[in-house]
């Protein structure tokens, strides 16, 4: 079975990162996990920060739920008081602990200090570092997924080079360089 990874809302909001992470989850490279709080944050941020109409934001989250029915973590709220990370992200750590996740993928590493993760044998990585690890573990599959994403790009049509530039801009510079190299 693929190893369990909790995805923070910040990595599920930018479409290029979310698409890549979710396709790798679909390919069983890892098991994506999230909570109701995380999905609510994704929906809220898609509408307030990115200006996506509420129905489209709900549809995107609905598709995620449908494609990954076993990703939802429940029963983590009671763990909030024991979490020693940033208060605003205690729900993320609590969900990861409840799900026995091995890793949290987040762009906010400062909110998950080692001292808060160590008691639960958890680590946190940026999406850039996580995707580099995925590439090292199974380069052919990761390259295939990237090619599929590029082939599926229709609005707007995009070549691989442009896609890699977009990945670098949205927070995956090392991963984009690795793919370009």
VMD Tcl script that builds the backbone (N, CA, C; Angstrom):
set m [mol new atoms 543]
animate dup $m
set s [atomselect $m all]
$s set {name element resname resid chain x y z} {
  {N N UNK 1 A 0.839 -1.192 0.000}
  {CA C UNK 1 A 0.000 0.000 0.000}
  {C C UNK 1 A 0.878 1.248 0.000}
  {N N UNK 2 A 0.437 2.251 -0.702}
  {CA C UNK 2 A 1.171 3.513 -0.797}
  {C C UNK 2 A 1.212 4.207 0.561}
  {N N UNK 3 A 2.286 4.947 0.807}
  {CA C UNK 3 A 2.430 5.592 2.104}
  {C C UNK 3 A 1.506 6.804 2.216}
  {N N UNK 4 A 0.945 7.025 3.412}
  {CA C UNK 4 A -0.029 8.094 3.614}
  {C C UNK 4 A 0.625 9.457 3.804}
  {N N UNK 5 A 0.120 10.444 3.069}
  {CA C UNK 5 A 0.654 11.801 3.092}
  {C C UNK 5 A -0.512 12.781 3.239}
  {N N UNK 6 A -0.448 13.614 4.272}
  {CA C UNK 6 A -1.469 14.633 4.448}
  {C C UNK 6 A -1.092 15.863 3.625}
  {N N UNK 7 A -2.026 16.318 2.805}
  {CA C UNK 7 A -1.810 17.486 1.952}
  {C C UNK 7 A -2.457 18.702 2.602}
  {N N UNK 8 A -1.666 19.696 2.898}
  {CA C UNK 8 A -2.159 20.941 3.467}
  {C C UNK 8 A -2.909 21.710 2.378}
  {N N UNK 9 A -3.829 22.563 2.793}
  {CA C UNK 9 A -4.632 23.330 1.834}
  {C C UNK 9 A -3.768 24.141 0.877}
  {N N UNK 10 A -2.667 24.680 1.369}
  {CA C UNK 10 A -1.823 25.549 0.537}
  {C C UNK 10 A -1.243 24.833 -0.683}
  {N N UNK 11 A -1.180 23.504 -0.668}
  {CA C UNK 11 A -0.677 22.782 -1.837}
  {C C UNK 11 A -1.815 22.273 -2.718}
  {N N UNK 12 A -3.046 22.408 -2.237}
  {CA C UNK 12 A -4.207 21.985 -3.024}
  {C C UNK 12 A -4.893 23.147 -3.728}
  {N N UNK 13 A -4.411 24.356 -3.478}
  {CA C UNK 13 A -5.039 25.532 -4.087}
  {C C UNK 13 A -4.443 25.865 -5.459}
  {N N UNK 14 A -3.126 26.007 -5.600}
  {CA C UNK 14 A -2.593 26.290 -6.955}
  {C C UNK 14 A -2.820 25.076 -7.862}
  {N N UNK 15 A -3.538 25.281 -8.935}
  {CA C UNK 15 A -3.913 24.157 -9.799}
  {C C UNK 15 A -2.720 23.354 -10.319}
  {N N UNK 16 A -1.622 23.978 -10.763}
  {CA C UNK 16 A -0.509 23.154 -11.263}
  {C C UNK 16 A 0.035 22.192 -10.198}
  {N N UNK 17 A 0.140 22.646 -8.960}
  {CA C UNK 17 A 0.652 21.782 -7.890}
  {C C UNK 17 A -0.383 20.725 -7.542}
  {N N UNK 18 A -1.638 21.155 -7.350}
  {CA C UNK 18 A -2.698 20.213 -6.985}
  {C C UNK 18 A -2.868 19.136 -8.046}
  {N N UNK 19 A -2.892 19.521 -9.301}
  {CA C UNK 19 A -3.070 18.562 -10.394}
  {C C UNK 19 A -1.965 17.509 -10.373}
  {N N UNK 20 A -0.738 17.954 -10.243}
  {CA C UNK 20 A 0.399 17.031 -10.228}
  {C C UNK 20 A 0.346 16.110 -9.009}
  {N N UNK 21 A 0.109 16.674 -7.839}
  {CA C UNK 21 A 0.031 15.856 -6.629}
  {C C UNK 21 A -1.102 14.835 -6.710}
  {N N UNK 22 A -2.255 15.266 -7.174}
  {CA C UNK 22 A -3.407 14.364 -7.221}
  {C C UNK 22 A -3.247 13.278 -8.287}
  {N N UNK 23 A -2.648 13.622 -9.395}
  {CA C UNK 23 A -2.410 12.584 -10.411}
  {C C UNK 23 A -1.402 11.547 -9.918}
  {N N UNK 24 A -0.413 11.989 -9.165}
  {CA C UNK 24 A 0.540 11.021 -8.592}
  {C C UNK 24 A -0.131 10.172 -7.529}
  {N N UNK 25 A -1.070 10.753 -6.801}
  {CA C UNK 25 A -1.863 9.969 -5.855}
  {C C UNK 25 A -2.741 8.963 -6.573}
  {N N UNK 26 A -3.338 9.392 -7.656}
  {CA C UNK 26 A -4.168 8.500 -8.465}
  {C C UNK 26 A -3.343 7.340 -9.032}
  {N N UNK 27 A -2.072 7.615 -9.309}
  {CA C UNK 27 A -1.163 6.582 -9.832}
  {C C UNK 27 A -0.573 5.720 -8.705}
  {N N UNK 28 A -1.048 5.931 -7.480}
  {CA C UNK 28 A -0.651 5.132 -6.312}
  {C C UNK 28 A 0.798 5.332 -5.898}
  {N N UNK 29 A 1.368 6.504 -6.199}
  {CA C UNK 29 A 2.712 6.827 -5.722}
  {C C UNK 29 A 2.708 7.076 -4.221}
  {N N UNK 30 A 1.589 7.528 -3.722}
  {CA C UNK 30 A 1.384 7.762 -2.301}
  {C C UNK 30 A -0.124 7.809 -2.086}
  {N N UNK 31 A -0.554 7.839 -0.832}
  {CA C UNK 31 A -1.978 7.930 -0.515}
  {C C UNK 31 A -2.288 9.330 0.002}
  {N N UNK 32 A -2.986 10.155 -0.791}
  {CA C UNK 32 A -3.312 11.512 -0.343}
  {C C UNK 32 A -4.360 11.493 0.767}
  {N N UNK 33 A -4.175 12.396 1.718}
  {CA C UNK 33 A -5.102 12.550 2.832}
  {C C UNK 33 A -5.410 14.029 3.033}
  {N N UNK 34 A -6.606 14.321 3.543}
  {CA C UNK 34 A -7.002 15.663 3.913}
  {C C UNK 34 A -8.160 15.565 4.893}
  {N N UNK 35 A -8.579 16.699 5.416}
  {CA C UNK 35 A -9.680 16.745 6.374}
  {C C UNK 35 A -10.752 17.694 5.865}
  {N N UNK 36 A -11.899 17.691 6.562}
  {CA C UNK 36 A -12.958 18.651 6.221}
  {C C UNK 36 A -12.453 20.080 6.382}
  {N N UNK 37 A -11.659 20.323 7.432}
  {CA C UNK 37 A -11.117 21.670 7.633}
  {C C UNK 37 A -10.222 22.089 6.472}
  {N N UNK 38 A -9.413 21.176 5.988}
  {CA C UNK 38 A -8.522 21.468 4.861}
  {C C UNK 38 A -9.343 21.742 3.603}
  {N N UNK 39 A -10.337 20.905 3.339}
  {CA C UNK 39 A -11.171 21.108 2.146}
  {C C UNK 39 A -11.962 22.412 2.232}
  {N N UNK 40 A -12.422 22.769 3.424}
  {CA C UNK 40 A -13.129 24.042 3.592}
  {C C UNK 40 A -12.188 25.206 3.318}
  {N N UNK 41 A -10.942 25.082 3.766}
  {CA C UNK 41 A -9.951 26.133 3.507}
  {C C UNK 41 A -9.648 26.241 2.013}
  {N N UNK 42 A -9.566 25.104 1.337}
  {CA C UNK 42 A -9.340 25.108 -0.112}
  {C C UNK 42 A -10.493 25.828 -0.807}
  {N N UNK 43 A -11.720 25.452 -0.475}
  {CA C UNK 43 A -12.893 26.061 -1.101}
  {C C UNK 43 A -12.916 27.567 -0.850}
  {N N UNK 44 A -12.693 27.961 0.393}
  {CA C UNK 44 A -12.709 29.376 0.773}
  {C C UNK 44 A -11.618 30.158 0.024}
  {N N UNK 45 A -10.416 29.607 -0.031}
  {CA C UNK 45 A -9.305 30.300 -0.700}
  {C C UNK 45 A -9.490 30.381 -2.205}
  {N N UNK 46 A -10.049 29.343 -2.795}
  {CA C UNK 46 A -10.297 29.381 -4.239}
  {C C UNK 46 A -11.245 30.522 -4.597}
  {N N UNK 47 A -12.220 30.775 -3.740}
  {CA C UNK 47 A -13.181 31.835 -4.037}
  {C C UNK 47 A -12.669 33.208 -3.611}
  {N N UNK 48 A -12.112 33.313 -2.396}
  {CA C UNK 48 A -11.723 34.641 -1.903}
  {C C UNK 48 A -10.387 35.115 -2.456}
  {N N UNK 49 A -9.412 34.221 -2.552}
  {CA C UNK 49 A -8.079 34.625 -3.005}
  {C C UNK 49 A -7.911 34.550 -4.514}
  {N N UNK 50 A -8.497 33.540 -5.134}
  {CA C UNK 50 A -8.308 33.356 -6.576}
  {C C UNK 50 A -9.504 33.800 -7.405}
  {N N UNK 51 A -10.600 34.177 -6.754}
  {CA C UNK 51 A -11.754 34.682 -7.476}
  {C C UNK 51 A -12.546 33.646 -8.238}
  {N N UNK 52 A -12.360 32.385 -7.921}
  {CA C UNK 52 A -13.129 31.326 -8.579}
  {C C UNK 52 A -14.582 31.405 -8.106}
  {N N UNK 53 A -15.540 31.284 -9.001}
  {CA C UNK 53 A -16.937 31.281 -8.552}
  {C C UNK 53 A -17.164 30.148 -7.543}
  {N N UNK 54 A -17.985 30.384 -6.525}
  {CA C UNK 54 A -18.204 29.368 -5.481}
  {C C UNK 54 A -18.617 28.004 -6.017}
  {N N UNK 55 A -19.451 27.965 -7.058}
  {CA C UNK 55 A -19.879 26.664 -7.591}
  {C C UNK 55 A -18.702 25.907 -8.207}
  {N N UNK 56 A -17.781 26.616 -8.837}
  {CA C UNK 56 A -16.606 25.953 -9.417}
  {C C UNK 56 A -15.654 25.475 -8.327}
  {N N UNK 57 A -15.507 26.253 -7.269}
  {CA C UNK 57 A -14.661 25.827 -6.149}
  {C C UNK 57 A -15.247 24.579 -5.498}
  {N N UNK 58 A -16.560 24.582 -5.271}
  {CA C UNK 58 A -17.207 23.398 -4.673}
  {C C UNK 58 A -17.100 22.195 -5.599}
  {N N UNK 59 A -17.212 22.422 -6.894}
  {CA C UNK 59 A -17.115 21.314 -7.858}
  {C C UNK 59 A -15.711 20.709 -7.833}
  {N N UNK 60 A -14.700 21.573 -7.775}
  {CA C UNK 60 A -13.316 21.068 -7.722}
  {C C UNK 60 A -13.101 20.206 -6.480}
  {N N UNK 61 A -13.546 20.672 -5.334}
  {CA C UNK 61 A -13.400 19.905 -4.103}
  {C C UNK 61 A -14.258 18.638 -4.176}
  {N N UNK 62 A -15.422 18.728 -4.787}
  {CA C UNK 62 A -16.283 17.557 -4.956}
  {C C UNK 62 A -15.628 16.474 -5.805}
  {N N UNK 63 A -14.937 16.879 -6.847}
  {CA C UNK 63 A -14.217 15.920 -7.691}
  {C C UNK 63 A -13.097 15.263 -6.893}
  {N N UNK 64 A -12.399 16.048 -6.082}
  {CA C UNK 64 A -11.343 15.488 -5.228}
  {C C UNK 64 A -11.935 14.422 -4.293}
  {N N UNK 65 A -13.056 14.743 -3.673}
  {CA C UNK 65 A -13.716 13.791 -2.768}
  {C C UNK 65 A -14.098 12.504 -3.504}
  {N N UNK 66 A -14.647 12.678 -4.695}
  {CA C UNK 66 A -15.109 11.538 -5.485}
  {C C UNK 66 A -13.938 10.658 -5.934}
  {N N UNK 67 A -12.858 11.283 -6.379}
  {CA C UNK 67 A -11.704 10.528 -6.877}
  {C C UNK 67 A -10.904 9.851 -5.765}
  {N N UNK 68 A -10.970 10.416 -4.562}
  {CA C UNK 68 A -10.209 9.874 -3.434}
  {C C UNK 68 A -11.139 9.703 -2.230}
  {N N UNK 69 A -12.072 8.747 -2.318}
  {CA C UNK 69 A -13.049 8.608 -1.238}
  {C C UNK 69 A -12.433 8.200 0.108}
  {N N UNK 70 A -11.253 7.615 0.077}
  {CA C UNK 70 A -10.611 7.195 1.335}
  {C C UNK 70 A -9.606 8.231 1.852}
  {N N UNK 71 A -9.593 9.422 1.274}
  {CA C UNK 71 A -8.628 10.454 1.679}
  {C C UNK 71 A -9.085 11.247 2.897}
  {N N UNK 72 A -10.373 11.249 3.171}
  {CA C UNK 72 A -10.908 12.083 4.244}
  {C C UNK 72 A -10.591 11.503 5.613}
  {N N UNK 73 A -9.971 12.328 6.446}
  {CA C UNK 73 A -9.613 11.956 7.817}
  {C C UNK 73 A -10.679 12.517 8.754}
  {N N UNK 74 A -11.215 11.670 9.617}
  {CA C UNK 74 A -12.216 12.078 10.607}
  {C C UNK 74 A -11.668 11.895 12.012}
  {N N UNK 75 A -12.349 12.481 12.979}
  {CA C UNK 75 A -12.061 12.240 14.387}
  {C C UNK 75 A -10.749 12.807 14.887}
  {N N UNK 76 A -10.291 13.885 14.314}
  {CA C UNK 76 A -9.000 14.460 14.698}
  {C C UNK 76 A -9.150 15.676 15.623}
  {N N UNK 77 A -10.362 16.204 15.734}
  {CA C UNK 77 A -10.576 17.438 16.488}
  {C C UNK 77 A -10.159 17.312 17.954}
  {N N UNK 78 A -10.360 16.163 18.535}
  {CA C UNK 78 A -10.016 15.979 19.953}
  {C C UNK 78 A -8.509 16.067 20.207}
  {N N UNK 79 A -7.724 15.982 19.151}
  {CA C UNK 79 A -6.271 16.042 19.295}
  {C C UNK 79 A -5.728 17.473 19.282}
  {N N UNK 80 A -6.539 18.452 18.922}
  {CA C UNK 80 A -6.069 19.841 18.818}
  {C C UNK 80 A -5.269 20.299 20.032}
  {N N UNK 81 A -5.760 20.092 21.259}
  {CA C UNK 81 A -5.037 20.624 22.419}
  {C C UNK 81 A -3.621 20.066 22.586}
  {N N UNK 82 A -3.377 18.863 22.085}
  {CA C UNK 82 A -2.057 18.251 22.242}
  {C C UNK 82 A -1.050 18.704 21.179}
  {N N UNK 83 A -1.524 19.355 20.135}
  {CA C UNK 83 A -0.646 19.761 19.049}
  {C C UNK 83 A 0.141 21.007 19.452}
  {N N UNK 84 A 1.433 20.981 19.186}
  {CA C UNK 84 A 2.318 22.066 19.626}
  {C C UNK 84 A 2.823 22.948 18.482}
  {N N UNK 85 A 2.229 22.822 17.322}
  {CA C UNK 85 A 2.621 23.675 16.195}
  {C C UNK 85 A 1.776 24.952 16.215}
  {N N UNK 86 A 1.902 25.757 15.175}
  {CA C UNK 86 A 1.144 27.009 15.064}
  {C C UNK 86 A -0.352 26.737 15.242}
  {N N UNK 87 A -1.010 27.545 16.034}
  {CA C UNK 87 A -2.423 27.334 16.357}
  {C C UNK 87 A -3.302 27.219 15.108}
  {N N UNK 88 A -3.038 28.065 14.106}
  {CA C UNK 88 A -3.891 28.046 12.909}
  {C C UNK 88 A -3.750 26.755 12.093}
  {N N UNK 89 A -2.688 26.008 12.325}
  {CA C UNK 89 A -2.473 24.762 11.579}
  {C C UNK 89 A -2.503 23.518 12.465}
  {N N UNK 90 A -3.034 23.650 13.660}
  {CA C UNK 90 A -3.138 22.470 14.534}
  {C C UNK 90 A -4.079 21.432 13.943}
  {N N UNK 91 A -5.080 21.889 13.212}
  {CA C UNK 91 A -5.997 20.943 12.577}
  {C C UNK 91 A -5.267 20.061 11.565}
  {N N UNK 92 A -4.267 20.604 10.898}
  {CA C UNK 92 A -3.500 19.845 9.904}
  {C C UNK 92 A -2.676 18.761 10.598}
  {N N UNK 93 A -1.947 19.150 11.623}
  {CA C UNK 93 A -1.137 18.172 12.350}
  {C C UNK 93 A -2.023 17.131 13.027}
  {N N UNK 94 A -3.133 17.551 13.612}
  {CA C UNK 94 A -4.036 16.605 14.270}
  {C C UNK 94 A -4.580 15.583 13.266}
  {N N UNK 95 A -4.946 16.034 12.069}
  {CA C UNK 95 A -5.442 15.108 11.043}
  {C C UNK 95 A -4.342 14.142 10.606}
  {N N UNK 96 A -3.125 14.644 10.473}
  {CA C UNK 96 A -2.004 13.772 10.092}
  {C C UNK 96 A -1.750 12.716 11.161}
  {N N UNK 97 A -1.801 13.117 12.425}
  {CA C UNK 97 A -1.592 12.168 13.525}
  {C C UNK 97 A -2.705 11.130 13.534}
  {N N UNK 98 A -3.960 11.578 13.438}
  {CA C UNK 98 A -5.102 10.651 13.460}
  {C C UNK 98 A -5.013 9.630 12.325}
  {N N UNK 99 A -4.549 10.059 11.169}
  {CA C UNK 99 A -4.490 9.181 9.990}
  {C C UNK 99 A -3.226 8.333 9.937}
  {N N UNK 100 A -2.334 8.515 10.914}
  {CA C UNK 100 A -1.036 7.828 10.870}
  {C C UNK 100 A -0.264 8.152 9.594}
  {N N UNK 101 A -0.350 9.406 9.187}
  {CA C UNK 101 A 0.393 9.850 8.006}
  {C C UNK 101 A 1.890 9.796 8.313}
  {N N UNK 102 A 2.670 9.645 7.275}
  {CA C UNK 102 A 4.123 9.643 7.420}
  {C C UNK 102 A 4.717 11.015 7.120}
  {N N UNK 103 A 3.920 11.852 6.455}
  {CA C UNK 103 A 4.442 13.112 5.965}
  {C C UNK 103 A 3.306 14.116 5.816}
  {N N UNK 104 A 3.638 15.381 6.022}
  {CA C UNK 104 A 2.742 16.490 5.696}
  {C C UNK 104 A 3.415 17.261 4.563}
  {N N UNK 105 A 2.694 17.472 3.486}
  {CA C UNK 105 A 3.206 18.289 2.391}
  {C C UNK 105 A 2.559 19.658 2.523}
  {N N UNK 106 A 3.403 20.671 2.711}
  {CA C UNK 106 A 2.935 22.029 2.963}
  {C C UNK 106 A 3.954 23.036 2.455}
  {N N UNK 107 A 3.476 24.188 2.085}
  {CA C UNK 107 A 4.375 25.281 1.718}
  {C C UNK 107 A 4.743 26.104 2.953}
  {N N UNK 108 A 4.160 25.775 4.089}
  {CA C UNK 108 A 4.359 26.528 5.326}
  {C C UNK 108 A 5.151 25.720 6.343}
  {N N UNK 109 A 6.378 25.399 6.042}
  {CA C UNK 109 A 7.185 24.578 6.945}
  {C C UNK 109 A 7.362 25.217 8.322}
  {N N UNK 110 A 7.409 26.526 8.368}
  {CA C UNK 110 A 7.627 27.198 9.657}
  {C C UNK 110 A 6.481 26.921 10.636}
  {N N UNK 111 A 5.306 26.562 10.132}
  {CA C UNK 111 A 4.161 26.257 10.995}
  {C C UNK 111 A 4.206 24.834 11.552}
  {N N UNK 112 A 5.208 24.064 11.105}
  {CA C UNK 112 A 5.334 22.672 11.526}
  {C C UNK 112 A 6.768 22.381 11.968}
  {N N UNK 113 A 7.193 22.960 13.092}
  {CA C UNK 113 A 8.569 22.746 13.543}
  {C C UNK 113 A 8.813 21.285 13.915}
  {N N UNK 114 A 10.058 20.894 13.796}
  {CA C UNK 114 A 10.448 19.513 14.109}
  {C C UNK 114 A 9.988 19.107 15.507}
  {N N UNK 115 A 10.087 20.015 16.454}
  {CA C UNK 115 A 9.703 19.707 17.835}
  {C C UNK 115 A 8.226 19.330 17.959}
  {N N UNK 116 A 7.386 19.858 17.095}
  {CA C UNK 116 A 5.958 19.524 17.118}
  {C C UNK 116 A 5.660 18.223 16.373}
  {N N UNK 117 A 6.505 17.877 15.402}
  {CA C UNK 117 A 6.288 16.681 14.579}
  {C C UNK 117 A 6.931 15.432 15.166}
  {N N UNK 118 A 8.087 15.584 15.794}
  {CA C UNK 118 A 8.880 14.448 16.273}
  {C C UNK 118 A 8.114 13.491 17.178}
  {N N UNK 119 A 7.295 13.960 18.114}
  {CA C UNK 119 A 6.590 13.009 18.977}
  {C C UNK 119 A 5.683 12.047 18.212}
  {N N UNK 120 A 5.337 12.390 16.992}
  {CA C UNK 120 A 4.429 11.571 16.185}
  {C C UNK 120 A 5.139 10.885 15.027}
  {N N UNK 121 A 6.457 10.955 15.033}
  {CA C UNK 121 A 7.268 10.363 13.969}
  {C C UNK 121 A 6.811 10.856 12.595}
  {N N UNK 122 A 6.555 12.158 12.520}
  {CA C UNK 122 A 6.107 12.804 11.295}
  {C C UNK 122 A 7.177 13.745 10.775}
  {N N UNK 123 A 7.116 14.019 9.499}
  {CA C UNK 123 A 7.980 15.021 8.882}
  {C C UNK 123 A 7.098 15.925 8.032}
  {N N UNK 124 A 7.621 17.072 7.686}
  {CA C UNK 124 A 6.935 17.988 6.774}
  {C C UNK 124 A 7.906 18.350 5.662}
  {N N UNK 125 A 7.381 18.418 4.457}
  {CA C UNK 125 A 8.185 18.786 3.290}
  {C C UNK 125 A 7.414 19.764 2.435}
  {N N UNK 126 A 8.159 20.561 1.701}
  {CA C UNK 126 A 7.528 21.424 0.704}
  {C C UNK 126 A 7.072 20.546 -0.457}
  {N N UNK 127 A 6.131 21.027 -1.253}
  {CA C UNK 127 A 5.739 20.249 -2.424}
  {C C UNK 127 A 6.912 20.060 -3.393}
  {N N UNK 128 A 7.808 21.035 -3.470}
  {CA C UNK 128 A 8.973 20.925 -4.343}
  {C C UNK 128 A 9.842 19.737 -3.919}
  {N N UNK 129 A 10.157 19.654 -2.623}
  {CA C UNK 129 A 10.980 18.544 -2.133}
  {C C UNK 129 A 10.256 17.210 -2.244}
  {N N UNK 130 A 8.969 17.209 -1.954}
  {CA C UNK 130 A 8.184 15.974 -2.060}
  {C C UNK 130 A 8.188 15.452 -3.496}
  {N N UNK 131 A 7.979 16.338 -4.455}
  {CA C UNK 131 A 7.952 15.915 -5.858}
  {C C UNK 131 A 9.330 15.483 -6.349}
  {N N UNK 132 A 10.378 16.098 -5.844}
  {CA C UNK 132 A 11.731 15.620 -6.164}
  {C C UNK 132 A 11.919 14.194 -5.655}
  {N N UNK 133 A 11.436 13.917 -4.444}
  {CA C UNK 133 A 11.506 12.553 -3.904}
  {C C UNK 133 A 10.710 11.583 -4.765}
  {N N UNK 134 A 9.513 12.004 -5.179}
  {CA C UNK 134 A 8.686 11.145 -6.039}
  {C C UNK 134 A 9.423 10.829 -7.334}
  {N N UNK 135 A 10.090 11.833 -7.877}
  {CA C UNK 135 A 10.851 11.655 -9.116}
  {C C UNK 135 A 11.999 10.679 -8.900}
  {N N UNK 136 A 12.688 10.810 -7.773}
  {CA C UNK 136 A 13.788 9.888 -7.471}
  {C C UNK 136 A 13.295 8.459 -7.275}
  {N N UNK 137 A 12.112 8.302 -6.702}
  {CA C UNK 137 A 11.560 6.968 -6.435}
  {C C UNK 137 A 11.042 6.278 -7.691}
  {N N UNK 138 A 10.471 7.062 -8.601}
  {CA C UNK 138 A 9.874 6.447 -9.793}
  {C C UNK 138 A 9.863 7.448 -10.944}
  {N N UNK 139 A 11.050 7.694 -11.458}
  {CA C UNK 139 A 11.193 8.687 -12.529}
  {C C UNK 139 A 10.286 8.410 -13.732}
  {N N UNK 140 A 10.222 7.163 -14.248}
  {CA C UNK 140 A 9.374 6.940 -15.425}
  {C C UNK 140 A 7.907 7.309 -15.195}
  {N N UNK 141 A 7.383 6.968 -14.038}
  {CA C UNK 141 A 5.981 7.278 -13.769}
  {C C UNK 141 A 5.776 8.787 -13.631}
  {N N UNK 142 A 6.632 9.458 -12.915}
  {CA C UNK 142 A 6.496 10.908 -12.740}
  {C C UNK 142 A 6.601 11.610 -14.095}
  {N N UNK 143 A 7.550 11.199 -14.909}
  {CA C UNK 143 A 7.695 11.794 -16.253}
  {C C UNK 143 A 6.445 11.528 -17.094}
  {N N UNK 144 A 5.880 10.335 -16.984}
  {CA C UNK 144 A 4.666 9.992 -17.722}
  {C C UNK 144 A 3.503 10.872 -17.265}
  {N N UNK 145 A 3.361 11.059 -15.955}
  {CA C UNK 145 A 2.286 11.906 -15.430}
  {C C UNK 145 A 2.440 13.335 -15.951}
  {N N UNK 146 A 3.650 13.857 -15.944}
  {CA C UNK 146 A 3.888 15.203 -16.462}
  {C C UNK 146 A 3.503 15.273 -17.938}
  {N N UNK 147 A 3.879 14.279 -18.712}
  {CA C UNK 147 A 3.525 14.265 -20.136}
  {C C UNK 147 A 2.005 14.230 -20.324}
  {N N UNK 148 A 1.310 13.486 -19.481}
  {CA C UNK 148 A -0.153 13.431 -19.553}
  {C C UNK 148 A -0.766 14.789 -19.243}
  {N N UNK 149 A -0.228 15.467 -18.242}
  {CA C UNK 149 A -0.742 16.796 -17.898}
  {C C UNK 149 A -0.564 17.744 -19.074}
  {N N UNK 150 A 0.623 17.747 -19.658}
  {CA C UNK 150 A 0.892 18.625 -20.801}
  {C C UNK 150 A -0.039 18.274 -21.966}
  {N N UNK 151 A -0.234 16.996 -22.219}
  {CA C UNK 151 A -1.119 16.572 -23.313}
  {C C UNK 151 A -2.571 16.989 -23.056}
  {N N UNK 152 A -2.972 17.024 -21.803}
  {CA C UNK 152 A -4.350 17.387 -21.451}
  {C C UNK 152 A -4.596 18.886 -21.425}
  {N N UNK 153 A -3.537 19.693 -21.474}
  {CA C UNK 153 A -3.683 21.154 -21.396}
  {C C UNK 153 A -4.344 21.674 -22.671}
  {N N UNK 154 A -5.542 22.219 -22.492}
  {CA C UNK 154 A -6.265 22.775 -23.635}
  {C C UNK 154 A -6.636 24.235 -23.457}
  {N N UNK 155 A -6.697 24.697 -22.213}
  {CA C UNK 155 A -7.148 26.065 -21.940}
  {C C UNK 155 A -6.178 26.763 -21.011}
  {N N UNK 156 A -5.113 27.307 -21.436}
  {CA C UNK 156 A -4.636 27.365 -22.823}
  {C C UNK 156 A -3.780 26.140 -23.165}
  {N N UNK 157 A -3.610 25.915 -24.429}
  {CA C UNK 157 A -2.716 24.870 -24.912}
  {C C UNK 157 A -1.317 25.225 -24.447}
  {N N UNK 158 A -0.561 24.222 -24.000}
  {CA C UNK 158 A 0.741 24.505 -23.423}
  {C C UNK 158 A 1.733 23.413 -23.806}
  {N N UNK 159 A 2.943 23.823 -24.141}
  {CA C UNK 159 A 3.989 22.833 -24.395}
  {C C UNK 159 A 4.715 22.530 -23.083}
  {N N UNK 160 A 5.582 21.533 -23.111}
  {CA C UNK 160 A 6.275 21.100 -21.897}
  {C C UNK 160 A 7.121 22.221 -21.292}
  {N N UNK 161 A 7.820 22.939 -22.129}
  {CA C UNK 161 A 8.694 24.014 -21.645}
  {C C UNK 161 A 7.895 25.083 -20.895}
  {N N UNK 162 A 6.784 25.486 -21.464}
  {CA C UNK 162 A 5.929 26.490 -20.823}
  {C C UNK 162 A 5.356 25.935 -19.513}
  {N N UNK 163 A 4.961 24.673 -19.527}
  {CA C UNK 163 A 4.445 24.035 -18.317}
  {C C UNK 163 A 5.502 24.059 -17.212}
  {N N UNK 164 A 6.738 23.756 -17.553}
  {CA C UNK 164 A 7.810 23.753 -16.558}
  {C C UNK 164 A 8.066 25.157 -16.012}
  {N N UNK 165 A 7.975 26.158 -16.862}
  {CA C UNK 165 A 8.109 27.545 -16.395}
  {C C UNK 165 A 6.989 27.853 -15.397}
  {N N UNK 166 A 5.773 27.414 -15.704}
  {CA C UNK 166 A 4.650 27.632 -14.793}
  {C C UNK 166 A 4.839 26.901 -13.470}
  {N N UNK 167 A 5.370 25.685 -13.508}
  {CA C UNK 167 A 5.646 24.951 -12.264}
  {C C UNK 167 A 6.641 25.715 -11.407}
  {N N UNK 168 A 7.685 26.226 -12.038}
  {CA C UNK 168 A 8.695 26.985 -11.295}
  {C C UNK 168 A 8.082 28.226 -10.663}
  {N N UNK 169 A 7.233 28.905 -11.389}
  {CA C UNK 169 A 6.607 30.134 -10.886}
  {C C UNK 169 A 5.657 29.874 -9.718}
  {N N UNK 170 A 5.021 28.714 -9.710}
  {CA C UNK 170 A 4.017 28.469 -8.664}
  {C C UNK 170 A 4.601 27.765 -7.436}
  {N N UNK 171 A 5.924 27.631 -7.378}
  {CA C UNK 171 A 6.530 27.102 -6.164}
  {C C UNK 171 A 7.261 25.788 -6.299}
  {N N UNK 172 A 7.502 25.355 -7.523}
  {CA C UNK 172 A 8.217 24.097 -7.753}
  {C C UNK 172 A 9.478 24.311 -8.598}
  {N N UNK 173 A 10.353 25.233 -8.221}
  {CA C UNK 173 A 11.500 25.551 -9.074}
  {C C UNK 173 A 12.493 24.401 -9.210}
  {N N UNK 174 A 12.818 23.719 -8.141}
  {CA C UNK 174 A 13.790 22.616 -8.213}
  {C C UNK 174 A 13.216 21.441 -9.005}
  {N N UNK 175 A 11.959 21.152 -8.795}
  {CA C UNK 175 A 11.312 20.065 -9.540}
  {C C UNK 175 A 11.268 20.398 -11.026}
  {N N UNK 176 A 10.933 21.632 -11.364}
  {CA C UNK 176 A 10.906 22.044 -12.763}
  {C C UNK 176 A 12.288 21.935 -13.403}
  {N N UNK 177 A 13.329 22.343 -12.667}
  {CA C UNK 177 A 14.704 22.222 -13.189}
  {C C UNK 177 A 15.063 20.756 -13.413}
  {N N UNK 178 A 14.657 19.903 -12.494}
  {CA C UNK 178 A 14.962 18.465 -12.621}
  {C C UNK 178 A 14.295 17.905 -13.881}
  {N N UNK 179 A 13.067 18.281 -14.121}
  {CA C UNK 179 A 12.362 17.803 -15.322}
  {C C UNK 179 A 12.967 18.365 -16.591}
  {N N UNK 180 A 13.456 19.593 -16.526}
  {CA C UNK 180 A 14.049 20.227 -17.698}
  {C C UNK 180 A 15.427 19.666 -18.026}
  {N N UNK 181 A 16.110 19.195 -16.975}
  {CA C UNK 181 A 17.484 18.745 -17.117}
  {C C UNK 181 A 17.607 17.476 -17.818}
}
mol reanalyze $m
mol bondsrecalc $m
mol representation Tube
mol addrep $m
